[in-house]
């Protein structure tokens, strides 16, 4: 399934919903599940649907398998339903052009970003440190600085060198502590594109203090456009493209290739991270940048007004424009 968060205008203002991208139509999960329950004879379908499959993605993930099973029922039932609204009058379907697509998780529970692709490490550092082969290393990012598809990214005033980083974001769907690597991938609800925008000059300066990045990373973390369940993806073999459109409309392909194998698997990352620590639904784990997935590796950086489009087969395209304040 391709889950999405979206906002739609109503008579009382914008309303946030969880949807499923099904053949180019967004199916409203909460309204759709209320329709499913109503067809089954449930006496309070709206109340039950709002509990089992709430309209906020973080709350939805916290419901676990019940919510995902409800979403599957929606996919099986709503596309063929004659009704346009469910019980209570909520719409069942939306044209994507009618809504504002948000980050799948507008405010993740937490954000950790790893460095799992050896090619990127080698290209960026020249030599891969021994510790990289021993453990999956990460920094903790700013979960309050998430932007979604189509959102503008403000160029930070403290930087003269802005970069993009094409990554995969794994979204945790099940609470767990001390998770074994062989079982860990079952804890992933889905994957999304992650553009780890980086103030490269600031990052390189602050990391001379032998701690992880802070302001160099904390200003914009782009996630989207969808949260795609693992059964729909073959990430190591998925093709990727980075395109940058200048303010005058010239489109330049910065990089393209396949995602490739990670030096540390998602299972190993989750096992390492959950040791003596609890992972929660809505935690985001970044893969780190794919090989040739950033300007630092390519010897080029963004300009004000550039529009960046990251595409990965199966995950879609995530587009953002860099603007000055």
N, C-alpha and C positions, 0 to 999 in steps of 0.2 A: 504494500500500500504506500501511497504517496500522501502523507499527512501534511497539512498546512495550517498556519494561523492566519486569520484574516480579519479585517475590520470592515463593517458595513454601516452605512448611515441609516439611522432610523428617525422616527419623529422626535425621539428624545435624545438624539445625538448618536455618536459612533458606538457600535456594539462589537465586542470581540468574539470571534467564533473559532472553532476547530473544524476544518474541512478535510475532505478526501478528494484529491485530484483524480477524477475518473473520466477518461476519454474527453478531456478538455472542459469538463464541467466540475464545479466544486459542490460536493454533497455535504450539507451541514450535518455533522455527526450527531449532535445533541437532538436536533429536530428530527433527523432521520431515524434515530433509535427510538424516539417517542412514537414515531409512526409505526415502526416494527412492533413495539410493545402494544400499541393500540390494536393492530391487526391480530395480535395474539390474545386480546381480551383483557389486558392489564387495566384495572380500574383507575389507576393514577399514572398514566404513561409519562406525562411531562415531568412530574416530580421524580419518578424513578430514573428517567433518562438523564435529568440534570445531576443526579447523584452518581450514576454509574459512568456516564460519559459527559463530564462537564465541558463547558465551552472555553475553558482556559487550558492551554497545552500542559503547563506544569501540573495543574490539578488532574488533568486527564492521565498523564503518565503516572501520577501517584496512585491511581486506581488500578494500575497493573493490567493483568491479563483480562480482567472483566471489561475494561475500557476497550482494549484491542479486539476482544471478541465482539463487543457491541459494534465497533467500526466495521468488522467483517460482515456482520448481519446487515449493516446499512448498505454495503457494496452489493450484497446479494439481493436486496429487496428494493431499495429506493430507485435505482435506474429504470426499472420496469413499472414503477408505480404510476397510476394515472393521476394521482393527486399532486398538486403543486405545493400544498402546505400540509403540515402535520397537525396533530391535536394542539389546540391553543393558537393556531393560526401562524406558526413559525414556518418560514419558507424552507423547503427541502433542498433546493438547488440554486446555485448562483453561476452566472457567467463571470469568469475571472475579470472581465473588463468592468464589472460593476463594483468591485471591491478593491480594497488596498491590501495587498499581500504583505504580511509582516514577517519578521524572523520567526522560524518555527518555535523558538523559545525566546520571546522578547526579553525575558529576564531568567536566565538559567539559574539553577540552584547553586552551582559553582562552575568554575572554568579552569581546567588544567591543560597546559599545552606541552606536548612531548616533542621529541626530535628523533623520529623513528626511521627516517630514510637516509641511508648511509651516503648516497650520492650527494644529497644536499649538504650534509655535514662536511664531506670532503671538499666540495666546491667552495663552501663558505669559509672553512677554517684552514684548508690546505693539508692538514693532517688530522686524522680522527683520533681523539683522545681515548686512551685505554678504557676509561670508565664507561664510555659509550657502549662498548661491547658487553659490559658486565651487568648494567642495570638500565632500565628506561628512565631517563632524566626528564624533568619538566620544570616549568615555572607556573605559578598560579596567576591567572589573568583577572581582569576586571569584569565581573559579570554584570556590572551596572553600565558598561559601555558597549552594549550590543546594538548593532544596526542591522536592518533587514534589507531585502532585495529592493532596489530602486532608491534607497535612502542616500542622501548626501553625506559625505564624510568631511568634517571640517579639518583643514590643514592645521596642525598644532603650531602655535606661535613660536615654540622653542626649537623647531626643526627646519632645516633647509634641504633635507634629503628624505623624501617619502618613498616607501617601498610597499609592494604587495607580496603576499605569500599564499600560495595555493595549498590548502590543507583539506583533510577530511575530518569532520567532527563526528565522534561517536557519542550518542546520547544514551545515558544510563536509564533503564526502565525498571530495574528491580533493586531493592535495597539489599546490601550484602556487605559482610565483613569477613576478612580472611578467605576470600574466594579462590578456589583452585583454578589454575590456568586452563585446565582441560574443560572446566564447566563455565568459564567466565563469559564466553561470547553469548551465552543465553541471557546474560544480564543487559545486553544492548538492545534498546528498543528500536533504534534505527540510526541512519547516518545522514549527514547534511554537508554541504559545502561550507568551508570556513576560510575566509580571507582575513588573515592575521596582519592587518595593516601595521606597518612598522615605521617609526621615526628612526631611520637607520643611524644617523649621526648621533642622536641622543642615546640610542641603545649601546652603541660602541663605546661612548664616553662613560656611561654609568656602569657598564660591566667591567670596567677597569678596577672597580672596587671589589671584585671577586664575589659579587652577589648577582642574582638573576635580574633580568630586565624589569623596569617599572614604567616610568613615563614613556619610554620608547615603544611600549606595547599597549598601554592602558587606555588610549584615547578612542579606539575603534576596533571592534571585533565583529565582522560581518558574518552572519549565518543565514543560510537559505539556499534556494527558495522553499525547499520541502524537507520533511523528515521522511526518509525512505526506509522501509523495513528491510532487514538484511536479506530476506529471501528473494528480493528483486535485483540484487546487485552481484557483480563479479568485479570487485574493486581493483585487484592487482592487474587485471587485463583491460580495465576501462581506459578509454582515450581521454586525454585532457587537452585544453587549449587555454591560453591566456591572450586576450586581445585588449588593446588599449586604443581608445578613440580620443584624439586630441580635440581641443576646443573648436578648432576649425573644421572638424569632421573627418580628418584623415585617420583611417583604421590601420593599426600595425599589429601583426601577430608577434608577440614577444616570445612565446614558447609553445611547443606542442609535443605530445608523446603519450606514453601510458603511465598510469599511476605506479605500477611496479610493486614488488614485495617489500614489506616493512622489515627492518632489522629486528624489531621487537614486535611480536604479534599483539593483537588486541587482548588475547587471553593473558599474555605475559604482562602487558601494561596494567590490566585490571587486577591480576594477582598481586603485583608489586604495590599498586596504589591502595588496595584494600587491606594490606597487612596492618593489623592493629588500628585500622581506620575504616569507618563505615562510608560506603558509597550510597548515594540516595538517588531516587528518580529525579531526572532533570539535571544531573551533573553532566557537564560536557567535557569530553576528553579529546583534545586535538592530536592529530597524528604527527604534527610537524610538517614542514614543507616538503613536497615531492621534489625529486631531482629536477633541476632547472625550473623550479616553480616560483622563483623570486628574482627581482632585479639585481640584487647583490651578486647572484651567480652569473648574471648576463652582462654586468657592467652598465646598467642603465636604471634610471629612476623616474618617478612620476613628475609631471608638471601640473601646476594649478589648472583646473578645468578638465583634466583627463577623466574619461569614463572607462572604468576597468570592468571587463567581463571575464569571469572564470567559468569554464565549462568542464564538467566531468560526465562521461557517459553514464546514464542511469540516475544521476543526481540533478541534472539540469544546468542552468546558467544563473550565476549570481552576479548582478551588475550594480555598481556604485559609482558615483561621480565625486571627485575630490574638489572641494571648493574652499576658497579663502573666506575668512570671516568678514 
